[in-house]
């Protein structure tokens, strides 16, 4: 056991140096004496202290202090002694107040109940300027400690009258109150007078004052000692304490599952469930892990393809475009625009200039109207529709046959009628000679010419 003090004092009469150790040498005739402290400006020092090191942390019960007495000067000595404090600490730094004297003057031999656990006991006194002290307090103080005795259990970890009852194993520093065994402080994870109760649900650590993260797996509480989630983390969290949210691109228990990477606007999936708040183009499903079905595209696959891609291929599931081009009759990025005055794949072929208004079938290129005036059958593109001619020609042939039959009947039975018929025919020829078909005329019939010895049906050309 060693003792130290703020200052020492040379007793000039006996030439004895008043060392701090004189207070713990078990000799009441040798005392500690310090330099004076006081409120007067002439006295520079205002505080004084003396401290003893017990050599280890012990269970303390009381401290006995013997202050020096002089004949006929007891009251003065009590006034110097008055106002002192006792502090106890384990490391000499962080102290706890064990006793504070006042306002009555203390006896010069005093025993103080100081139930604490500690290694260092420090005596402290002060006389500060501007402070009004109680009656009897000396304003100039010489501290003279003749003996300081600390009582307790010399063996740590025990309590009771005979110091033979063990403290709870959960008491911090393995020390407890020397009388009833209650712990001064508990080890982390424990609470209660004797520190035998685990921290309640959701708490851990020193004095059970720290709160668990609340993200342990299966909603269990964290370790009451360390705060660690021993069985792992709930979905969306990781780390020893399960207090770290999943990083970008990860989700689930302990953040071990990877997002699929197809969430809308390149955002990360939900760190708990892995679901997306909408999908990027080309993907669908809660996790955006399903490519668009055939015929659909875009965000969440909500848009339907045009269905007009070349060779019946499907559109691009992301953009909806037809990457291989368009089927006959369609054009545009999405192949959703019908051909106008054109036909074929991607509408790459223009309609024949001989088609009325250059309008043709957008799939085959066949003219939808008769040819322009001045062109003949050979002038039409080979893709002109066969049936646009077949119908009118059939009608024309039937008409001519009917007229021919009528002429033959009349020629056989009546020469007169034949002559009359000839005149009418001549008149009709003159009529056709004088007829001129203009571009504005809505009729597009050509002149019918009949040569001798030829059938009147070979050069027939009918349009409508």
ABEGO torsion letter per residue (X at the ends): XBBBBABBBBBAAAGBBBBAAAAAAGBAABBBBBBBBBABAABABABBBBBBBAGBBBBBABBBBBBBBBBGAAAAAAAAABGBBBBBBAAGABBBBABBBOABBBBABBBBBBBBBBABBBBBBBBBBGBBBBBGBBABBBBBBABBBBBEBABBGBBEAAGABBBBAABBGGBBBAAAGBBABBBBGBBEAAGABBBBBGBBEBGGABBBAGABBGGBBBBAAAGBBAAEBBBGBBEAAGABBBBBGBBEBGGABBBAGABBGGBBBBAAAGBBBEBBBGBBEAAGABBBBBGBBEBGGABBBAGABBGGBBBBAAAGBBAAEBBBGBBEAAGABBBBGBBEBGGABBBBAABBGGBBBAAAGBBABBBBBGBBAAABBAABBAAAAAAAAAAAAAAAAAAAAAAAAAAAABAAAAAAAAAAAAAAAAAAAABBBBAABABABBBBBBBBGBBAAAABBBBX
